[in-house]
Structure formats: structure tokens, C-alpha cells
Amino acid sequence: MNQPRVRMLIEVYYDVQGTRLAATNRVRAAVSAGLSADLAREMTDWIDLRMDRQEAELKALVMAEIKQEPLWQNWLKGVKGVGPCIAGGLMAWAGDCSNFDTVSKLWAWSGLHVLDGHAPRRERGVRANWNPVMRTLAWKASKSFVLSGRGYRALYDAEKVRLRTLHPEPEPCDPPRKRKDGGVLMRFTDGHIDAMARRKVAKVFFAHYWQMARASAGLPTREVYVIEKLGHGTVIPIVCE
């Protein structure tokens, strides 16, 4: 696999996808400003027809690069919710994980670590010490798993139930934080629970990728324990469908 070529193809793919979504949002805004629903539908169909074709062509080019890769053949192609761009992105940026002798290092490089109890955020003028592309891949993978309804979706559902059981009602952030409108920022809302569950799924999937990639390359590996509070750990089996 030509890693620089795959990286370029995937970045262009997500650029095109982002442009399509932005254009669709612009049409929706125009409806609010008085554009008729019929004209909006016609424009949206025009956008989708042309840009979906570009996305499909780019995805096919990525597939041509990765289809003979052992990680794709032996695992990723069978995982519901993983397409060529997510799989190709992991192989293009993380590779065989030879640069990460522990899964924690892969998580940290992917922006899935925790700083002061929170996910790291990019700051204006400050260079991040993690890879934004990898965190984008993690977020897209988790969303794809939720939409797939199978495989890693079961882990997402179970984590949402666990979190909502622990936190049955939203509560103010601790320490208190203000919203832009001056209100109190709340945690454990439905949106917060969803994001936390998706983050858990992304970390587990990346842990499984770390195991499979290193094993495929003949590198030392071990079962990854997902550590919860009080130090208890559970091995979550690799999903193969």
C-alpha cells in the first residue's frame, strides 16, 4: 500500500464530503430565508448527484490500494461500519503500530487520552501533541458503528445504559462552567452520554486495531484491558462482523 497516496485520497475524500455537507446546509438556510421547498429539493438533488459520484470514485481508489492488505482481508472488511476510508486511514496513519508499544500511546497520539478529566482540545496558536486526523477517524468510526446497528453498536448501547444508570439526570459541570449565553453548562445530558459512549467505542476499536496490526506484523502484543473506576478491568473481545 502506498501510504502517502492513501493519505492524500482520504483527505480529499473528506474535503469533498465536507463541501457537500456545507452546501446542503446552505440550501437549508436558504429555505429559512424564503427559498421554496421544491427549489431546495432540486438543488439538494443536484448537489448529491455530482458530489456523491466524486466521493464514490475516491472511495474506490482507496479500496484499490488496501484490498490486498492482510488487515483488510483478515479483519476490517468484515467489521460492520468499517469502510475503505476508515480502514485505509488507520493503515495510512497508524500503520502496523510499530511506533506504539502500548495501546495507551496509540490512544494519546489519536487524541483519545484525557487531560484534567476532559478530552483534549485544540487551542488557537498551540500545536497539538496528538494527530487531529486520527481523532477525526475515531469519531467517524464511532458514528458509523452507531448507524450500522451491528458489531460495535452493541458496545455503544451497553455503555449508554451503564452511563445513564450511573447518572440518571443531567447535572452542572464540576467545577462549574458557563455557556456562551451565560447559562450553566450541564453534563450527562443525552448528548453528553452519547459522546461518552461513542468515545468508549472508539477507544475499544482502536485498541483492537492495535492488537491486530501488531500481530499481523509479528510484533509483541497482549490483550487490552478496558480499565474502569476502582481499577477493575474487562477484556472486550475483538468484533469480526
ZADO-1210 file (C-alpha; in nm, 4 decimals, padded with zeros to 6 digits):
<atoms>
<atom x="00.0000" y="00.0000" z="00.0000" code="MET" pos="1"/>
<atom x="00.1261" y="00.3451" z="-00.0908" code="ASN" pos="2"/>
<atom x="00.0707" y="00.5298" z="00.2387" code="GLN" pos="3"/>
<atom x="00.1239" y="00.8875" z="00.1104" code="PRO" pos="4"/>
<atom x="-00.1201" y="00.8245" z="-00.1767" code="ARG" pos="5"/>
<atom x="-00.3840" y="00.6769" z="00.0548" code="VAL" pos="6"/>
<atom x="-00.3470" y="00.9685" z="00.2960" code="ARG" pos="7"/>
<atom x="-00.3968" y="01.2141" z="00.0110" code="MET" pos="8"/>
<atom x="-00.7007" y="01.0281" z="-00.1265" code="LEU" pos="9"/>
<atom x="-00.8675" y="01.0111" z="00.2136" code="ILE" pos="10"/>
<atom x="-00.8042" y="01.3776" z="00.2908" code="GLU" pos="11"/>
<atom x="-00.9539" y="01.4751" z="-00.0458" code="VAL" pos="12"/>
<atom x="-01.2476" y="01.2395" z="00.0161" code="TYR" pos="13"/>
<atom x="-01.3299" y="01.4087" z="00.3459" code="TYR" pos="14"/>
<atom x="-01.2783" y="01.7516" z="00.1868" code="ASP" pos="15"/>
<atom x="-01.5378" y="01.6654" z="-00.0785" code="VAL" pos="16"/>
<atom x="-01.7705" y="01.5209" z="00.1834" code="GLN" pos="17"/>
<atom x="-01.7354" y="01.8355" z="00.3938" code="GLY" pos="18"/>
<atom x="-01.8101" y="02.0551" z="00.0924" code="THR" pos="19"/>
<atom x="-02.1250" y="01.8522" z="00.0161" code="ARG" pos="20"/>
<atom x="-02.2499" y="01.8856" z="00.3739" code="LEU" pos="21"/>
<atom x="-02.1727" y="02.2583" z="00.3811" code="ALA" pos="22"/>
<atom x="-02.3551" y="02.3112" z="00.0509" code="ALA" pos="23"/>
<atom x="-02.6577" y="02.1171" z="00.1767" code="THR" pos="24"/>
<atom x="-02.6648" y="02.3267" z="00.4943" code="ASN" pos="25"/>
<atom x="-02.6516" y="02.6415" z="00.2829" code="ARG" pos="26"/>
<atom x="-02.9610" y="02.5281" z="00.0920" code="VAL" pos="27"/>
<atom x="-03.1414" y="02.4602" z="00.4205" code="ARG" pos="28"/>
<atom x="-03.0541" y="02.8092" z="00.5382" code="ALA" pos="29"/>
<atom x="-03.1925" y="02.9494" z="00.2131" code="ALA" pos="30"/>
<atom x="-03.5251" y="02.7767" z="00.2853" code="VAL" pos="31"/>
<atom x="-03.5406" y="02.9634" z="00.6152" code="SER" pos="32"/>
<atom x="-03.4815" y="03.2836" z="00.4182" code="ALA" pos="33"/>
<atom x="-03.7685" y="03.2143" z="00.1777" code="GLY" pos="34"/>
<atom x="-03.6458" y="02.9641" z="-00.0849" code="LEU" pos="35"/>
<atom x="-03.9261" y="02.7273" z="-00.1838" code="SER" pos="36"/>
<atom x="-03.9102" y="02.3652" z="-00.0720" code="ALA" pos="37"/>
<atom x="-03.9288" y="02.2455" z="-00.4342" code="ASP" pos="38"/>
<atom x="-03.6304" y="02.4539" z="-00.5415" code="LEU" pos="39"/>
<atom x="-03.4384" y="02.3460" z="-00.2326" code="ALA" pos="40"/>
<atom x="-03.5058" y="01.9780" z="-00.3092" code="ARG" pos="41"/>
<atom x="-03.3983" y="02.0288" z="-00.6696" code="GLU" pos="42"/>
<atom x="-03.0736" y="02.1932" z="-00.5598" code="MET" pos="43"/>
<atom x="-03.0020" y="01.9302" z="-00.2956" code="THR" pos="44"/>
<atom x="-03.0550" y="01.6534" z="-00.5510" code="ASP" pos="45"/>
<atom x="-02.8183" y="01.8328" z="-00.7909" code="TRP" pos="46"/>
<atom x="-02.5500" y="01.8588" z="-00.5216" code="ILE" pos="47"/>
<atom x="-02.5883" y="01.4965" z="-00.4132" code="ASP" pos="48"/>
<atom x="-02.5812" y="01.3616" z="-00.7693" code="LEU" pos="49"/>
<atom x="-02.2496" y="01.5272" z="-00.8513" code="ARG" pos="50"/>
<atom x="-02.0666" y="01.5083" z="-00.5202" code="MET" pos="51"/>
<atom x="-02.1769" y="01.1572" z="-00.4271" code="ASP" pos="52"/>
<atom x="-02.0176" y="01.0458" z="-00.7523" code="ARG" pos="53"/>
<atom x="-01.6886" y="01.2122" z="-00.6594" code="GLN" pos="54"/>
<atom x="-01.6952" y="01.0536" z="-00.3132" code="GLU" pos="55"/>
<atom x="-01.7650" y="00.7108" z="-00.4649" code="ALA" pos="56"/>
<atom x="-01.4753" y="00.7474" z="-00.7091" code="GLU" pos="57"/>
<atom x="-01.2341" y="00.8468" z="-00.4324" code="LEU" pos="58"/>
<atom x="-01.3544" y="00.5608" z="-00.2114" code="LYS" pos="59"/>
<atom x="-01.2950" y="00.3184" z="-00.4989" code="ALA" pos="60"/>
<atom x="-00.9389" y="00.4479" z="-00.5381" code="LEU" pos="61"/>
<atom x="-00.8749" y="00.3893" z="-00.1669" code="VAL" pos="62"/>
<atom x="-01.0209" y="00.0404" z="-00.1944" code="MET" pos="63"/>
<atom x="-00.7877" y="-00.0405" z="-00.4823" code="ALA" pos="64"/>
<atom x="-00.4946" y="00.0487" z="-00.2567" code="GLU" pos="65"/>
<atom x="-00.5989" y="-00.1502" z="00.0513" code="ILE" pos="66"/>
<atom x="-00.7902" y="-00.4515" z="-00.0823" code="LYS" pos="67"/>
<atom x="-00.4880" y="-00.6832" z="-00.0712" code="GLN" pos="68"/>
<atom x="-00.3705" y="-00.5690" z="00.2722" code="GLU" pos="69"/>
<atom x="-00.3875" y="-00.8505" z="00.5336" code="PRO" pos="70"/>
<atom x="-00.5607" y="-00.6271" z="00.7896" code="LEU" pos="71"/>
<atom x="-00.8393" y="-00.5575" z="00.5410" code="TRP" pos="72"/>
<atom x="-00.8652" y="-00.9130" z="00.4133" code="GLN" pos="73"/>
<atom x="-00.8447" y="-01.0857" z="00.7504" code="ASN" pos="74"/>
<atom x="-01.0442" y="-00.8489" z="00.9689" code="TRP" pos="75"/>
<atom x="-01.1544" y="-00.4984" z="00.8744" code="LEU" pos="76"/>
<atom x="-01.3593" y="-00.5821" z="00.5647" code="LYS" pos="77"/>
<atom x="-01.5845" y="-00.7988" z="00.7793" code="GLY" pos="78"/>
<atom x="-01.6490" y="-00.5408" z="01.0519" code="VAL" pos="79"/>
<atom x="-01.9878" y="-00.3769" z="01.0073" code="LYS" pos="80"/>
<atom x="-01.9458" y="00.0001" z="00.9851" code="GLY" pos="81"/>
<atom x="-01.5848" y="-00.0044" z="00.8644" code="VAL" pos="82"/>
<atom x="-01.5435" y="00.1038" z="00.5041" code="GLY" pos="83"/>
<atom x="-01.2330" y="00.1604" z="00.2941" code="PRO" pos="84"/>
<atom x="-01.1754" y="00.5180" z="00.4139" code="CYS" pos="85"/>
<atom x="-01.1803" y="00.4360" z="00.7856" code="ILE" pos="86"/>
<atom x="-00.9722" y="00.1222" z="00.7318" code="ALA" pos="87"/>
<atom x="-00.7383" y="00.2942" z="00.4872" code="GLY" pos="88"/>
<atom x="-00.6995" y="00.5898" z="00.7200" code="GLY" pos="89"/>
<atom x="-00.5881" y="00.3699" z="01.0076" code="LEU" pos="90"/>
<atom x="-00.3455" y="00.1804" z="00.7857" code="MET" pos="91"/>
<atom x="-00.2132" y="00.5017" z="00.6292" code="ALA" pos="92"/>
<atom x="-00.1560" y="00.6939" z="00.9532" code="TRP" pos="93"/>
<atom x="-00.1124" y="00.4315" z="01.2268" code="ALA" pos="94"/>
<atom x="00.0218" y="00.1559" z="01.0012" code="GLY" pos="95"/>
<atom x="00.1336" y="-00.1574" z="01.1836" code="ASP" pos="96"/>
<atom x="00.1501" y="00.0308" z="01.5166" code="CYS" pos="97"/>
<atom x="00.5222" y="-00.0375" z="01.5431" code="SER" pos="98"/>
<atom x="00.5574" y="00.3189" z="01.6756" code="ASN" pos="99"/>
<atom x="00.3220" y="00.2421" z="01.9649" code="PHE" pos="100"/>
<atom x="00.4467" y="-00.0282" z="02.2013" code="ASP" pos="101"/>
<atom x="00.1355" y="00.0165" z="02.4165" code="THR" pos="102"/>
<atom x="-00.2219" y="00.0898" z="02.3214" code="VAL" pos="103"/>
<atom x="-00.2158" y="00.3926" z="02.5541" code="SER" pos="104"/>
<atom x="00.0392" y="00.5548" z="02.3243" code="LYS" pos="105"/>
<atom x="-00.1863" y="00.4993" z="02.0246" code="LEU" pos="106"/>
<atom x="-00.4801" y="00.6498" z="02.2163" code="TRP" pos="107"/>
<atom x="-00.2712" y="00.9524" z="02.3162" code="ALA" pos="108"/>
<atom x="-00.1488" y="01.0078" z="01.9600" code="TRP" pos="109"/>
<atom x="-00.5098" y="00.9811" z="01.8392" code="SER" pos="110"/>
<atom x="-00.6400" y="01.2412" z="02.0847" code="GLY" pos="111"/>
<atom x="-00.8342" y="00.9791" z="02.2808" code="LEU" pos="112"/>
<atom x="-00.6489" y="01.0401" z="02.6065" code="HIS" pos="113"/>
<atom x="-00.7713" y="01.2532" z="02.8974" code="VAL" pos="114"/>
<atom x="-00.6258" y="01.5792" z="03.0312" code="LEU" pos="115"/>
<atom x="-00.7520" y="01.7017" z="03.3694" code="ASP" pos="116"/>
<atom x="-01.0551" y="01.4774" z="03.3364" code="GLY" pos="117"/>
<atom x="-01.1508" y="01.6034" z="02.9898" code="HIS" pos="118"/>
<atom x="-01.0823" y="01.5117" z="02.6287" code="ALA" pos="119"/>
<atom x="-00.8003" y="01.7311" z="02.4906" code="PRO" pos="120"/>
<atom x="-00.8998" y="02.0342" z="02.2860" code="ARG" pos="121"/>
<atom x="-00.7089" y="02.2220" z="02.0212" code="ARG" pos="122"/>
<atom x="-00.6066" y="02.5720" z="02.1265" code="GLU" pos="123"/>
<atom x="-00.5549" y="02.8604" z="01.8894" code="ARG" pos="124"/>
<atom x="-00.1840" y="02.9141" z="01.8265" code="GLY" pos="125"/>
<atom x="-00.0825" y="02.5975" z="02.0129" code="VAL" pos="126"/>
<atom x="00.0378" y="02.2939" z="01.8223" code="ARG" pos="127"/>
<atom x="-00.1429" y="01.9793" z="01.9382" code="ALA" pos="128"/>
<atom x="00.0715" y="01.6883" z="02.0520" code="ASN" pos="129"/>
<atom x="-00.1827" y="01.4462" z="01.9036" code="TRP" pos="130"/>
<atom x="-00.2971" y="01.3811" z="01.5475" code="ASN" pos="131"/>
<atom x="-00.6268" y="01.5536" z="01.4537" code="PRO" pos="132"/>
<atom x="-00.6752" y="01.3209" z="01.1552" code="VAL" pos="133"/>
<atom x="-00.6684" y="01.0160" z="01.3812" code="MET" pos="134"/>
<atom x="-00.9219" y="01.1713" z="01.6180" code="ARG" pos="135"/>
<atom x="-01.1450" y="01.2517" z="01.3208" code="THR" pos="136"/>
<atom x="-01.1175" y="00.8879" z="01.2097" code="LEU" pos="137"/>
<atom x="-01.2080" y="00.7742" z="01.5624" code="ALA" pos="138"/>
<atom x="-01.5161" y="00.9974" z="01.5680" code="TRP" pos="139"/>
<atom x="-01.6264" y="00.8920" z="01.2189" code="LYS" pos="140"/>
<atom x="-01.5763" y="00.5250" z="01.3051" code="ALA" pos="141"/>
<atom x="-01.7857" y="00.5549" z="01.6213" code="SER" pos="142"/>
<atom x="-02.0650" y="00.7276" z="01.4289" code="LYS" pos="143"/>
<atom x="-02.0544" y="00.4589" z="01.1617" code="SER" pos="144"/>
<atom x="-02.0807" y="00.1864" z="01.4253" code="PHE" pos="145"/>
<atom x="-02.3871" y="00.3539" z="01.5765" code="VAL" pos="146"/>
<atom x="-02.5551" y="00.3747" z="01.2360" code="LEU" pos="147"/>
<atom x="-02.4639" y="00.0177" z="01.1411" code="SER" pos="148"/>
<atom x="-02.6829" y="-00.1420" z="01.4062" code="GLY" pos="149"/>
<atom x="-02.4436" y="-00.4366" z="01.4435" code="ARG" pos="150"/>
<atom x="-02.0970" y="-00.5279" z="01.5688" code="GLY" pos="151"/>
<atom x="-01.9563" y="-00.2499" z="01.7855" code="TYR" pos="152"/>
<atom x="-02.3063" y="-00.0990" z="01.8112" code="ARG" pos="153"/>
<atom x="-02.3788" y="-00.3434" z="02.0959" code="ALA" pos="154"/>
<atom x="-02.0910" y="-00.1970" z="02.2978" code="LEU" pos="155"/>
<atom x="-02.2248" y="00.1547" z="02.2373" code="TYR" pos="156"/>
<atom x="-02.5737" y="00.0560" z="02.3548" code="ASP" pos="157"/>
<atom x="-02.4406" y="-00.1133" z="02.6671" code="ALA" pos="158"/>
<atom x="-02.2214" y="00.1849" z="02.7542" code="GLU" pos="159"/>
<atom x="-02.5133" y="00.4276" z="02.7187" code="LYS" pos="160"/>
<atom x="-02.7192" y="00.2163" z="02.9590" code="VAL" pos="161"/>
<atom x="-02.4283" y="00.1967" z="03.2056" code="ARG" pos="162"/>
<atom x="-02.3681" y="00.5702" z="03.1975" code="LEU" pos="163"/>
<atom x="-02.7349" y="00.6629" z="03.2294" code="ARG" pos="164"/>
<atom x="-02.7709" y="00.4235" z="03.5228" code="THR" pos="165"/>
<atom x="-02.4760" y="00.5913" z="03.6954" code="LEU" pos="166"/>
<atom x="-02.6042" y="00.9397" z="03.6079" code="HIS" pos="167"/>
<atom x="-02.9849" y="00.9278" z="03.5783" code="PRO" pos="168"/>
<atom x="-03.0191" y="01.3063" z="03.5476" code="GLU" pos="169"/>
<atom x="-02.8080" y="01.5851" z="03.3951" code="PRO" pos="170"/>
<atom x="-02.6099" y="01.7875" z="03.6470" code="GLU" pos="171"/>
<atom x="-02.3927" y="02.1024" z="03.6458" code="PRO" pos="172"/>
<atom x="-02.0300" y="02.0566" z="03.5472" code="CYS" pos="173"/>
<atom x="-01.7831" y="02.0260" z="03.8314" code="ASP" pos="174"/>
<atom x="-01.6140" y="02.2718" z="03.8535" code="PRO" pos="175"/>
<atom x="-01.8957" y="02.4937" z="03.7278" code="PRO" pos="176"/>
<atom x="-01.8644" y="02.6191" z="03.3702" code="ARG" pos="177"/>
<atom x="-02.0601" y="02.8842" z="03.1837" code="LYS" pos="178"/>
<atom x="-02.2132" y="02.8539" z="02.8384" code="ARG" pos="179"/>
<atom x="-02.1602" y="03.1300" z="02.5848" code="LYS" pos="180"/>
<atom x="-02.5115" y="03.2567" z="02.6576" code="ASP" pos="181"/>
<atom x="-02.4300" y="03.2846" z="03.0288" code="GLY" pos="182"/>
<atom x="-02.6187" y="02.9741" z="03.1362" code="GLY" pos="183"/>
<atom x="-02.4738" y="02.6889" z="03.3392" code="VAL" pos="184"/>
<atom x="-02.3088" y="02.4147" z="03.1351" code="LEU" pos="185"/>
<atom x="-02.4555" y="02.0738" z="03.2165" code="MET" pos="186"/>
<atom x="-02.3015" y="01.7288" z="03.1924" code="ARG" pos="187"/>
<atom x="-02.4654" y="01.3875" z="03.1497" code="PHE" pos="188"/>
<atom x="-02.7226" y="01.5278" z="02.9112" code="THR" pos="189"/>
<atom x="-02.8363" y="01.2906" z="02.6363" code="ASP" pos="190"/>
<atom x="-02.5820" y="01.4459" z="02.4006" code="GLY" pos="191"/>
<atom x="-02.3025" y="01.4129" z="02.6561" code="HIS" pos="192"/>
<atom x="-02.3912" y="01.0493" z="02.7266" code="ILE" pos="193"/>
<atom x="-02.3931" y="00.9786" z="02.3523" code="ASP" pos="194"/>
<atom x="-02.0488" y="01.1372" z="02.3086" code="ALA" pos="195"/>
<atom x="-01.9048" y="00.9474" z="02.6054" code="MET" pos="196"/>
<atom x="-02.0382" y="00.6157" z="02.4746" code="ALA" pos="197"/>
<atom x="-01.9029" y="00.6842" z="02.1269" code="ARG" pos="198"/>
<atom x="-01.5641" y="00.7714" z="02.2735" code="ARG" pos="199"/>
<atom x="-01.5591" y="00.4399" z="02.4611" code="LYS" pos="200"/>
<atom x="-01.6392" y="00.2514" z="02.1395" code="VAL" pos="201"/>
<atom x="-01.3668" y="00.4399" z="01.9501" code="ALA" pos="202"/>
<atom x="-01.1078" y="00.3551" z="02.2156" code="LYS" pos="203"/>
<atom x="-01.2020" y="-00.0127" z="02.2132" code="VAL" pos="204"/>
<atom x="-01.1931" y="-00.0271" z="01.8329" code="PHE" pos="205"/>
<atom x="-00.8539" y="00.1445" z="01.8233" code="PHE" pos="206"/>
<atom x="-00.7306" y="-00.0994" z="02.0912" code="ALA" pos="207"/>
<atom x="-00.8426" y="-00.3886" z="01.8744" code="HIS" pos="208"/>
<atom x="-00.6738" y="-00.2308" z="01.5728" code="TYR" pos="209"/>
<atom x="-00.3530" y="-00.2031" z="01.7763" code="TRP" pos="210"/>
<atom x="-00.3706" y="-00.5722" z="01.8623" code="GLN" pos="211"/>
<atom x="-00.4489" y="-00.6902" z="01.5110" code="MET" pos="212"/>
<atom x="-00.1983" y="-00.4609" z="01.3374" code="ALA" pos="213"/>
<atom x="00.0916" y="-00.5559" z="01.5617" code="ARG" pos="214"/>
<atom x="00.0049" y="-00.9262" z="01.5475" code="ALA" pos="215"/>
<atom x="-00.0122" y="-00.9095" z="01.1672" code="SER" pos="216"/>
<atom x="00.3343" y="-00.7516" z="01.1621" code="ALA" pos="217"/>
<atom x="00.4759" y="-01.0093" z="01.4043" code="GLY" pos="218"/>
<atom x="00.5193" y="-00.7533" z="01.6817" code="LEU" pos="219"/>
<atom x="00.4653" y="-00.8228" z="02.0542" code="PRO" pos="220"/>
<atom x="00.1091" y="-00.7693" z="02.1704" code="THR" pos="221"/>
<atom x="-00.1220" y="-00.8566" z="02.4566" code="ARG" pos="222"/>
<atom x="-00.4889" y="-00.8466" z="02.5436" code="GLU" pos="223"/>
<atom x="-00.6056" y="-00.4950" z="02.6182" code="VAL" pos="224"/>
<atom x="-00.7968" y="-00.4336" z="02.9374" code="TYR" pos="225"/>
<atom x="-01.0504" y="-00.1526" z="02.9395" code="VAL" pos="226"/>
<atom x="-00.9995" y="-00.0061" z="03.2836" code="ILE" pos="227"/>
<atom x="-01.2950" y="00.1389" z="03.4676" code="GLU" pos="228"/>
<atom x="-01.3078" y="00.3094" z="03.8089" code="LYS" pos="229"/>
<atom x="-01.1578" y="00.1275" z="04.1095" code="LEU" pos="230"/>
<atom x="-00.9075" y="-00.0469" z="03.8856" code="GLY" pos="231"/>
<atom x="-01.1351" y="-00.3243" z="03.7604" code="HIS" pos="232"/>
<atom x="-01.0705" y="-00.4357" z="03.4058" code="GLY" pos="233"/>
<atom x="-01.2571" y="-00.6323" z="03.1413" code="THR" pos="234"/>
<atom x="-01.1267" y="-00.7756" z="02.8164" code="VAL" pos="235"/>
<atom x="-01.3678" y="-00.6847" z="02.5362" code="ILE" pos="236"/>
<atom x="-01.3447" y="-00.9358" z="02.2509" code="PRO" pos="237"/>
<atom x="-01.2483" y="-00.8211" z="01.9022" code="ILE" pos="238"/>
<atom x="-01.5550" y="-00.7741" z="01.6819" code="VAL" pos="239"/>
<atom x="-01.5327" y="-00.9552" z="01.3491" code="CYS" pos="240"/>
<atom x="-01.8716" y="-00.8718" z="01.1990" code="GLU" pos="241"/>
</atoms>
